[in-house]
Amino acid sequence: MSGNNINSVFYAELYHPIQAGSIDGTDIHPHDNAICRALLCSSAGLYDPVGDPKAIGDPYCTVFVGRLSHFTSEDTLRKAMSKYGRVKNLRLVRDIVTGASRGYAFVEYETEREMRRAYEDAHHSIIDDHQILVDYNRQQLMPGWIPRRLGGGLGGKKESGQLRFGGRERPFRAPLRPIPFDELKRLGIPPPPEGRYMSRFQVPSPPRSKRCSIEKEENTRSRSWKHSEERTNKSSTMEKEEKHYRSSLEKEESHRKSSMEKGGRKRSFVDREESHYKRSTTEGEERSRSHKRSSTDKEESSHQRRSSKDKEKHSHHGHSKRSRRRERSSNGEDHYTDY
């Protein structure tokens, strides 16, 4: 066997006394007298698990509680086990002669779901300073079961030399030696499940009732149907959302185009107004410039006229003066000539 199977374990699905006394489930010979006694009871049919008149209730809703304190009462046990569900029936096993508790009990719940919750959560819990063991009702649900008082059972103490394997507390270890398949088949011992070993930290599942399996199948079918319906609804909602998104995008695009067209029209109108305004302002500026030019031209012409008139006046005045001087000079000459 490979080294990967060193920490792997497996659990017994049916009870065989020789296999229960083997640490890896591959022994083919009993190693103590108690196993021989259990094998004799099994082969002779001396034990009938169904014939116990005290074993009442639904075995699929019942858990076995072991390693209890001898001082634990029914009320204390009921209060502790009620944390995991509604307790329908409780039987604390007592000695027939003394009436003292023998340290184990059977607790029946209202539903199988509550039983499974107690099976998983109540194991190794503390009641009256004792760590309890919780298992399913192997007396009625495990094929070939032989109780401890007849040399069978599970667990045990090392001091007694009668350890029993395959249960929840002491599972079988994955075999490290070759498995004698032929001998196991001859004795009716189931071989180890090669390739399907479990980890020690995994919780083995208790047997399910047919009703529970049918309900489980119905639940899985309903879940699958709901899941498919949810997927179809989800796909339809996604399609609707996609259509809505596309329509909103189309609306936004059309709105954007219309707004762009309106904006283009507004811009063209504004451009026309701006061009008209620019034209009018340029024409006004040209008019003002031409008016200024005309006024300056008028001023210049009037100024030229005035200057020409002044020159004419000045020239005329000078000419008159010269003429007067000439006249005077001529008169003087005449006067001088007269004297």
C-alpha positions in Angstrom: 0.0 0.0 0.0 1.1 3.6 -0.7 2.1 5.9 2.0 -1.0 8.1 1.3 -3.2 5.6 3.1 -1.4 5.9 6.5 -3.8 8.5 7.8 -6.9 7.1 6.0 -9.7 5.2 7.7 -13.0 3.5 6.8 -16.1 2.5 8.8 -18.0 -0.8 9.0 -21.4 -0.9 7.2 -22.3 -4.3 8.5 -21.0 -6.1 11.6 -18.8 -9.2 11.5 -17.1 -10.3 14.8 -13.8 -11.3 13.2 -13.5 -8.0 11.3 -14.5 -6.0 14.3 -11.5 -7.4 16.2 -9.1 -6.4 13.4 -7.4 -3.0 13.4 -7.4 -2.8 9.6 -10.4 -5.1 8.9 -8.4 -7.8 7.1 -8.0 -10.4 9.9 -9.4 -13.9 9.0 -8.9 -15.5 12.5 -10.4 -14.4 15.9 -7.7 -13.2 18.3 -9.7 -13.5 21.6 -12.3 -15.7 23.1 -15.0 -13.0 23.1 -14.8 -12.9 19.3 -15.3 -16.6 19.2 -18.4 -16.2 21.4 -19.8 -13.4 19.3 -19.1 -15.5 16.1 -21.0 -18.4 17.7 -24.0 -16.2 18.6 -24.0 -14.7 15.1 -23.8 -18.1 13.2 -26.4 -19.8 15.5 -28.8 -16.8 15.5 -28.9 -16.5 19.3 -29.4 -12.8 19.2 -32.5 -11.1 17.7 -32.1 -7.3 17.7 -35.7 -6.8 16.6 -37.1 -9.0 19.4 -36.1 -6.6 22.2 -39.4 -5.4 23.7 -37.8 -2.4 25.2 -36.5 -1.2 21.8 -39.4 1.0 20.8 -39.7 4.0 18.5 -38.4 4.8 15.0 -34.7 3.6 14.8 -34.0 6.2 12.1 -34.9 9.0 14.6 -33.0 7.4 17.5 -29.4 8.0 18.7 -27.3 6.0 21.1 -25.7 8.0 23.9 -22.8 6.2 25.7 -20.1 7.0 28.3 -22.6 8.7 30.6 -22.0 9.3 34.3 -23.7 6.8 36.6 -25.2 9.8 38.4 -26.8 11.3 35.3 -30.6 11.2 35.5 -33.3 11.1 32.8 -34.1 14.8 33.4 -30.5 15.9 33.0 -30.1 13.9 29.8 -33.3 15.1 28.4 -32.4 18.7 29.1 -29.0 18.3 27.5 -30.3 16.5 24.4 -33.2 18.9 23.9 -30.7 21.5 22.6 -30.6 19.6 19.2 -34.3 18.9 18.7 -37.6 17.8 20.2 -37.1 14.7 22.3 -40.0 12.3 21.7 -38.8 9.4 23.9 -35.8 8.7 26.2 -34.7 5.4 27.7 -31.8 5.3 30.2 -30.7 1.7 30.5 -30.5 0.5 34.1 -29.5 -2.6 35.9 -32.3 -5.1 36.3 -31.4 -5.9 39.9 -30.0 -2.7 41.4 -31.7 -0.2 39.2 -28.4 1.8 38.7 -27.6 3.4 35.4 -25.4 1.4 33.1 -23.9 4.5 31.4 -25.8 4.5 28.1 -29.2 5.5 26.8 -31.4 5.8 23.6 -32.9 9.1 22.7 -35.6 9.3 20.1 -36.4 12.6 18.3 -39.5 13.8 16.4 -37.8 13.9 13.0 -34.8 12.3 11.3 -33.4 15.8 10.7 -33.2 16.5 14.4 -31.6 13.1 15.0 -28.9 13.9 12.4 -28.3 17.2 14.1 -27.8 15.5 17.5 -25.6 12.9 15.8 -23.3 15.5 14.4 -23.3 18.2 17.1 -23.8 16.3 20.4 -20.8 13.9 19.9 -18.0 14.5 22.5 -20.2 17.1 24.4 -19.9 17.2 28.2 -22.7 16.0 30.5 -22.0 15.9 34.3 -18.2 16.2 33.7 -18.3 13.2 31.2 -17.5 13.4 27.5 -20.3 11.4 25.9 -20.3 9.3 22.7 -23.2 9.7 20.2 -23.9 7.1 17.5 -26.8 5.9 15.5 -29.0 3.0 16.7 -26.7 0.1 15.5 -28.8 -2.4 17.4 -31.6 -2.1 14.8 -29.9 -0.5 11.8 -26.6 -2.4 11.4 -26.8 -5.8 9.8 -25.3 -8.6 11.8 -25.0 -6.6 15.0 -23.9 -8.4 18.2 -23.9 -6.5 21.5 -21.0 -6.2 23.9 -22.4 -8.6 26.5 -22.2 -11.4 23.9 -18.6 -10.6 22.8 -19.4 -8.1 20.1 -20.0 -4.4 20.2 -17.5 -1.6 19.3 -14.9 0.4 21.2 -13.7 -1.1 24.5 -10.6 -0.5 26.6 -7.0 -1.5 26.0 -6.7 -3.0 29.4 -9.3 -5.6 28.6 -7.6 -6.7 25.5 -10.9 -6.7 23.7 -10.8 -3.7 21.4 -13.4 -3.5 18.7 -12.9 -1.4 15.5 -15.1 -0.1 12.7 -17.2 2.3 14.8 -17.3 6.1 15.0 -14.8 6.2 17.8 -12.3 3.6 16.6 -12.5 3.3 12.7 -10.6 0.8 10.7 -7.2 1.9 9.5 -6.3 1.6 5.8 -4.4 -1.7 5.5 -0.7 -1.5 4.9 -0.3 -5.2 4.0 -1.8 -7.1 1.0 -5.5 -7.7 1.4 -6.6 -11.4 1.3 -9.7 -11.0 -0.9 -10.3 -14.7 -1.3 -10.3 -15.5 2.4 -12.4 -12.5 3.2 -14.9 -13.5 0.6 -15.0 -17.0 1.9 -15.8 -15.8 5.5 -18.4 -13.3 4.3 -16.3 -10.3 5.5 -16.6 -7.2 3.3 -13.1 -6.1 2.0 -11.7 -2.6 2.7 -13.0 0.0 0.2 -9.8 0.7 -1.7 -9.8 4.2 -3.3 -12.7 5.3 -1.1 -11.1 5.9 2.3 -12.1 8.7 4.5 -10.1 11.1 6.7 -10.3 10.7 10.5 -11.9 14.1 10.8 -14.7 13.3 8.5 -18.1 12.3 10.0 -19.6 9.0 8.7 -23.2 9.4 7.6 -25.8 7.3 9.5 -28.2 5.1 7.4 -31.2 6.9 5.9 -34.8 5.7 5.9 -36.6 5.0 2.6 -38.9 7.8 3.5 -36.0 10.2 4.0 -34.4 9.1 0.8 -37.6 9.7 -1.1 -38.0 13.1 0.5 -34.4 13.8 -0.3 -35.0 12.9 -3.9 -38.1 15.0 -4.0 -36.3 17.9 -2.4 -33.5 17.6 -5.0 -36.0 17.4 -7.8 -37.9 20.4 -6.5 -34.6 22.2 -5.9 -33.5 21.4 -9.5 -36.9 22.5 -10.8 -36.7 25.7 -8.8 -33.2 26.2 -10.0 -34.2 25.7 -13.6 -37.2 28.0 -13.1 -35.0 30.6 -11.5 -32.6 30.3 -14.4 -35.4 30.7 -16.9 -36.8 33.7 -15.0 -33.3 35.1 -14.7 -32.7 34.7 -18.4 -36.1 36.3 -19.2 -35.4 39.2 -16.8 -32.0 39.6 -18.4 -33.6 39.6 -21.8 -36.1 42.2 -20.7 -33.4 44.3 -19.1 -31.3 44.0 -22.3 -34.3 45.0 -24.4 -35.0 47.9 -22.1 -31.4 48.9 -22.2 -31.3 48.8 -26.0 -34.6 50.8 -26.2 -33.2 53.4 -23.8 -30.0 53.6 -25.8 -32.0 54.0 -29.0 -34.1 56.7 -27.3 -31.0 58.5 -26.1 -29.5 58.3 -29.6 -32.6 59.7 -31.2 -32.8 62.4 -28.6 -29.2 63.2 -29.1 -29.7 63.4 -32.9 -32.8 65.6 -32.5 -30.9 67.8 -30.1 -28.0 68.0 -32.5 -30.4 69.0 -35.3 -32.1 71.6 -33.2 -28.7 72.8 -32.0 -27.6 73.0 -35.7 -30.7 75.0 -36.5 -30.1 77.3 -33.6 -26.5 77.6 -34.5 -27.4 78.4 -38.2 -29.8 81.1 -36.9 -27.2 82.4 -34.5 -24.6 82.4 -37.3 -27.0 84.3 -39.5 -27.6 86.8 -36.8 -23.9 87.1 -36.1 -23.1 87.6 -39.8 -25.9 90.2 -40.1 -24.6 91.9 -37.0 -21.0 91.9 -38.3 -22.2 93.1 -41.7 -24.2 95.9 -40.1 -21.3 96.9 -37.8 -18.8 96.9 -40.7 -21.2 99.0 -42.8 -21.7 101.4 -39.9 -17.9 101.6 -39.4 -17.4 102.2 -43.1 -20.1 104.9 -43.1 -18.5 106.6 -40.1 -15.1 106.4 -41.8 -16.5 107.8 -45.0 -18.3 110.5 -43.0 -15.1 111.3 -41.2 -13.2 111.4 -44.5 -15.8 113.7 -46.1 -15.7 116.0 -43.0 -12.0 116.1 -43.1 -12.0 116.7 -46.9 -14.5 119.6 -46.4 -12.4 121.0 -43.6 -9.3 120.8 -45.7 -11.0 122.4 -48.8 -12.5 125.2 -46.6 -9.1 125.7 -45.1 -7.5 125.9 -48.6 -10.1 128.3 -49.7 -9.4 130.5 -46.7 -5.7 130.4 -47.2 -6.1 131.2 -50.9 -8.4 134.1 -50.0 -5.9 135.3 -47.4 -3.1 135.1 -50.0 -5.1 137.0 -52.5 -5.9 139.6 -50.0 -2.4 139.8 -48.9 -1.2 140.0 -52.5 -3.7 142.7 -53.3 -2.8 144.7 -50.3 0.9 144.6 -51.1 0.2 145.5 -54.7 -1.9 148.5 -53.6 0.9 149.6 -51.3 3.4 149.3 -54.0 1.2 151.2 -56.3 0.8 154.0 -53.7 4.5 154.1 -53.3 5.0 154.4 -57.0 2.5 157.1 -57.1 4.1 159.0 -54.3 7.5 158.6 -55.8 6.2 159.9 -59.1 4.6 162.8 -57.4 7.7 163.6 -55.6 9.7 163.7 -58.7 7.2 165.9 -60.2 7.3 168.1 -57.2 11.0 168.2 -57.3 10.9 169.1 -60.8 8.5 171.9 -60.1 11.0 173.5 -57.6 
